[in-house]
């Protein structure tokens, strides 16, 4: 089985280690490698999946919406989000899905995050779209540096939410950081974490992000980017392999 990660950047990603461990633990021969690509590289990779040179791919920032436009068939989750993070070869087609949605729901339960609190989503890209769909029944506010992009995302995902100014803190909210902020040690705007009651921080790096550190200092439940990464990876693996994901091996490889 030949699998790839498509994105830019990809050098930091733990996905190759996670999926290599899953292949080994499941006794499935194959490989999973990271491939840094631009839009032209995305077009080429989707063609490779369509014609069977690759069995599948994960897609990370900034190409989740581009991937949506390139595949032949999209799951209901992918259609709702307008973005995909997983592509599989199926009967001569490149089929897209969004396992970020399942991953977010899994970590929400695992981290015992508040199920009644309002939600503050930061960002307006594919990861934010997945968060909107995953949490669509909740009281949602979304903030992006370009408010028009946040408004367009709400319309596209058909989620009933409100747009707030970037940097606005919402008391008692669970914050979902769906931006790259934190990958290089950057902090979220002052007050965002301090006012929150929980955090899902999608970016990850070698060290905990400032948002995760702050959440821990404030004693609030949180899920970090590696938690979400493993959860969505498990859902992707099951789509490609047709067998249950070996979660213990995948979690061990994520560290």
Secondary structure, DSSP 4 states (H G I P E B T S, - for coil): -EEEEEESS-TT--HHHHHHHHHHHHT---EEEEEE--HHHHHHHHHHHHTTSSSEEEE-TT-HHHHHHH-SEE-HHHHHHT--SEEEEETTEEEEE-HHHHHHHHHHHHTT--SSS-EEEE--SHHHHHHHHHTTTS-EEEE-SSHHHHHHHHHHHT--EEE--TT---TTPEEEE-SSTTTTSPPPPTTTTTT-SEEEE----SS--HHHHHHHHTT-EEE-HHHHHHHHHHHHHHHHHSS---HHHHHHHH-
